[in-house]
Amino acid sequence: MTADNRQPKGVPAGGQFAASTHGEPGVSLSEASRPELDGWPEALYPPNVRFHVSDEGRMITETTDISGDFIQVWEKSDGSGAYDGHALGEWDGADDDDIEQAQSWLTGRHKVIAAAVRAEETAAVERARARILAIATGEAKPATDEELSTTIDSYGDAARQALRHVELASAGLAARKILAAHPDAVYAEIQTDSWDNGEFVAGAIVKDAGYDTLQTYFADDDEATDATREVVGLLKNLDAQPQNAHWSGAFSTGSYGEDLYMIDLQKAAAWSPADEAFRADLQTPEAQAEKRPCTNGPWCTAPRGTHVEDCEMGSTW
């Protein structure tokens, strides 16, 4: 942060974020596009929220508008639990009350981000605790039964999440590359093969909306280009058993037979790691309690956490 940036008239450089002064955002927007935007002033463009950690270790959350003006907030380093921040730029169409309201809203977002980051940091430290101590002390102490159990649980959870992300990101990036080469493509039919070490994904057949073949992607094709090999390399990260795979549950056009192997390219290309925030099984216990997952098993096409009255399969609970 630099001190020579302009600030809107009437907006002080700090001191607006003491917890005793400002409560949580509570103003509801009549035309908010998302519930989490409640409290964001209507006079401003929708926020573009980001966060980073400064060289001093301070976590800073900021939002920018289309002209590049931005607001930042951070927790004070004095242990008071209060927040500080400033607004830089003109923020066209906004008055002092709008800026203050935006800062209050952003402080609420900062609290959510900070809590999530601390949880991630804690999990990472617990996984690496023994290794960190061994590096620091030059001594590898024997592990207790509890430490081994903790290692299994923490690394197991991390490994499962990593596997899911690798599968979905690989399918998404492959879909983007396919669509860039074939704008009329709609589906990719996953092709599997087997060898001594088991079954694997060998490639895909790309089809249009009428299921006519546009292109085949196989790395062992004599005419395969580098682009083809790159797509196949990504597809090989997918589980060859779609009945239990992450990619099929997220992107397949159906729940059995050939449809289970058929990926919706637009859906796959649109996937983002941010989507995982809305998975019922990754939300807080309180959030999970509000929705019970479908008991129809992996063949159900309804999203996980769908209420029974909304389930297209007519599942019972």
N, C-alpha and C positions, 0 to 999 in steps of 0.2 A: 504494500500500500504506500502511496506517496502523499505528501502533505500539500502538494501544489495543485491538486485537482479542484475544480470548482464545486461548490455546494449550493443547493437552492437557497434562496433568501429565507431566513427564519429557521433553517434547520441546523441545530447545533451539531458539532462534530462528535459529541458523545453524551453519555449520561441519560439517554432516553429510555434505556432498557432495564432499569432496576425492576426486580420482580415485584416490589411493593408498589410500584407506580403503574405498571401495565399488566392487565390480566390477559388471559388467552383470547385470541381473536374470536369475536362472537357475532359479527355483522353478517347477515345472510344476503347474498346477492340474488336479485330477482331473476337474473338471466345467466347465472353461473353455469358454465358448461360442465363442470365437475363439482361434486360436493366439497372436495378438499379446497376449492377456491373460495368457499364461503369466508368472508372477511377481507378479501382482496378488493380494493377500491375499484368501482366501475369506471372511473375516469382514466385508469391506466390499462395498457395492454396486458393480456394474460402473462403471468410471470414465467420466466425461463430460469429455473432454479438449478444451481450448481453448488458444489462445495469442494474445498481443498484444505490441506493442512499446510500452514506456513512453515518457514524454516525454523521458527521458534517453537513449533509443535502446537500452535493454536489452530483449532478448527474454525474455518470461516465459511459461512453460507451466504450466497449472494444470488441476486436475481437481476437480469438485465432487460432493457426494452430494445426495440428494433433499432434504435439509434446508437446503442452501445452504452447509454447511461445505466448506472447500476446502484443497487443498495446492498450493503454488506452488514451482517451481524455476527457477533461472536460472544462467547462467555468471558466475563472478566477474569483476570488471572489472580484476583485477590482472595479467591475462595468464598466470596459473598453469595455466589449463585445468581448474581445479577448479570444483565446483558448490556453490551455496548454496540455501537455501530454508527454508520454514516451513510448519507446519500450523496452520490456524485453525479453531476450533470444537471440538465435543465428539467427533465421529465415533463415534456410538453403536455399542457392541459391539466397538470396536477397542481393543487395548492398545498399548503403546509399540512393541512389535516389529512389529505390523501397520502402524502409521504409518510406521515406518522402512522397511519393505518396500515400502509404497506409494510413498514418496518415491524409493526406489531405482528402482522400475519407471518412475516418471514421469520420472526423469532420463534413462533410456534413450529414452523417447519424445521428450524435449526435444532430444536429440542428433539424432534423425532429422528432426524439424521444423526445427531450426536449419540443418542441412545443406541441406535442400530450399529453405528461404527464401534462403540465401546463393546457391544456384544460380540461383534466379529473379531475385534482385537483380543478379547478375553479367550475366545475359543481357539484362536491361532496360538496365543501364548501357552495355553494349557497343552496343546498338541506338541509344542516345541520345548516345554519347560525342562525336561531332563537333558535334552541336547544342549540347550543354552547354558545350563549349569555346568555341564561337562566341559564345554568350550571355555567358560570363564574360570573354572577351578582346575582344569586339567585332570579331573577325576571322574570316572564313570561309576556312579554308585549303583548297587544292585536295586532293581525295581521291586516294589511291594506288589502284592496281589491287587490291591486297589489301583495302583498306578497302571498296571497292565490292563485292568478292566476299563479304566478311563481311556487309555490309549486306543483300545479296540473300539469303544463307543465313539470317541471323537473323530478318529481317523475313518471309521466306517461311515459315519454320517457325511464327512467331507468327501470321501471317495464316491459315495452314491450320488451326491450332488454334482461332483465333477463329471461323472460319467453321463449324467442326464444333460448337463450343459454342453459337453462335447458332442453328444449325439444331435441335440437340437440345433446347436450352432453350425455343425457340419452340414446338416440337411438344409438349414437356412442359407448358408453361403453357397452351397451347390445350386440351390434353387435360383439364387440371384444371378449366378453365372449362366445358368441355362436360359433364364428369361432374357438376359442381355443378348445372348446369341440367337434366341428364337422368341421374339416378342409374342408370337401366336401360341406359344406353348401354354398348356393348362395343367397337364399331369406329367408325372414321372413315375413309371412303373419299375419298382425296384427289382433287380434281378440277382438271384443268389446262385452260388455254386458251392462245391465241397471239395475238400482235399484231405490228405491224411490227418491234418490237425483240426478238421471239422468244417462246418458250413461258414460261408462268408458272403458279404455283398460284393458282387462282381461288377455291377454297373447298373444302368437304367435305360429304359426306352421312353423317350419323350414324345408326348402326344398332344394334339390340339383338342379343342372342345368337342369335336366329333370323334375322338379317340383314334384319329388317323396318326400314324407314326411320322414324326418330323425328323427325328435323329436318334441314333443309338449311341450310347456311351459305354465303351468297353476298352480298357487299357491295353488288352492283348490284341486288339484289332490292328492289322498291318498298316492301316491308313489313319490310325489314331493320331491326333494332333496333341501338342502340349496342353492346349486348353481342355481337350477331352480327358487327358490323363490327370489333369488337376481336379476336374470334377469327380472322376472315379476315385481319386485319392481321398477326397472328402467323404464320398459315399461309403468307403470302406470303414469309416469310423462308426457306421451304423450297425446295430445288432441285427444279425441275419434271421433272427426269430421274431417276427413282428408281433406275435401274440403277447410277448412280454416286453417289447421294446418301448422306449420313451418316444421315439420318433413317430411310431404308428399311432399311439394314443393322441399325439398332438396334431398330426398332419394327414393321416390316412383318410380316404374318402368314404370308407366303410369299415365294418367291424368283422368281416369274414371273407374267405375266398380271395379272389383277385383284388377286390376293393381294399383289402387290408394292406396290400403291397403298393397301392396307388397313392402317391403323394399329391396333395393339392399344392402346386408350386407357389401360388400367390400367398397362401397361408404360411407356408414354410419360409418364404422370403421375408415375410413381415415379422417373423419371430424376433424377440429381443430378450436378453437376460432380465430386463425389467419386468417382463411378463410373469416371472416366477414369484414376484411379490404378491400376486393375486391367487396363487394356488392355495386351496383350502388347507392342504396338509403342511404348508409352510407358514401359515398365519398363527397368531397367538392362540392359546387355548380358548380365550373368550370369543375370538372371531370364529374358531372352528365350531364352537358350541352352537353358534347360530345356524349352521348348516350341517346336515349329516350327509356324508358321501353316499352315492348310489351303491346299493348292494347287488346290482345286476352283474357285477364283475367287469373284466376288461373288455367284454364285448359291447358294453353299453356305450352309445355314442354321445350321451349327454355329458357336459363338462362336469368334472369332479366338483362336488359340493352343490349340485343342482337340487333345488327343493323338489319334493315329490310332485307337487302340483305343476311344476314347470318341466318335468322330465318327459321328453318325447317318446321314450320307451314305455311309459306307463308303469314304471317300476314301483314296487311296494317296499316299505321299510320294515 
